[in-house]
């Protein structure tokens, strides 16, 4: 019999939460764009929306589960371990529905009792955090995405087979921390590399290249991004490559190729038993990156607006891709657009937002649009509405009913 304190499949309340989800996340403007082949002309502004954008299957499921949990336990204290997904609107909405954040000031389960409910996010938690929560005896609602668990399976197998997991990801990202913990929990080691430059440092050590970092320097360089006791002389002799599901897929593939070449140069025919690789970019991330490329390749874009949380890895990568075609503005919502002249945005490759002037050219303009996997359609629609508003255009004449719906309560 399944443990009633560990829930992964919901509470059978989809029909009861449908209207609320529709109000919170749906957009008539986005529907209108879809009906018109992802293009919409409003006055002298043409919007072109990527074919794949916004909520992915993993986020859809996580949000559904969170709403079902609130509905199923109207009187219980419900916690989220941290952001359920990297989107400020969704997290704020959950707080409005009475869900509290456990990790607001760093990880602490001190307030959790056996009477409470804790929701685990789409990117999962570490094995140590899960053990700690299970020991509390509370109900756990696990929204970890199946694509993330697929990476965990790969990493566990690497550990069992004596391979170090070389993970292309950001070591501070919740998903990568959770993935790395799976290697540790199964007796393995890990090394997290953020980009090709960091992967090259590992490749130099593997090949014994002139100029490779000395072991002590290597350990210091990757102190926060490697397993305890990591020794590059030992733990880079057998390597399995995996990646955070939301990285730039071209970079993940390039890194896998670099490591394979380095292992082949070092070990020759033994590479077959010393090296393994699986592309663990999730299909939703891949589809959104492909759609961004296709949108850019249509040509004629004057600028691209990429919508999503500033800490959303897949959105950051979409903004970087977009920036190869036209000026790319990563914003987390409509309020970042101050006027037709001023916008707050996070430039591709930068950390943190800046205020930029002159972002929206006068006269006829073609605006490309996409959104990260954790961005609701509602936010995409509101950004389009805001652009029309600052340009003095009447979107309502083209899309009747455009406008922000008021949030409902979960009755
Ligand atoms: S981006 Fe991919 S891995 Fe992350 S929640 Fe969505 S489908 Fe799952």
Boltz pocket constraint, residues with backbone or C-beta under 6 A from the ligand:
constraints:
  - pocket:
      binder: B
      contacts: [[A, 56], [A, 57], [A, 58], [A, 59], [A, 122], [A, 123], [A, 145], [A, 146], [A, 147], [A, 148], [A, 245], [A, 246], [A, 282], [A, 283], [A, 284], [A, 285], [A, 314], [A, 373]]
      max_distance: 6.0
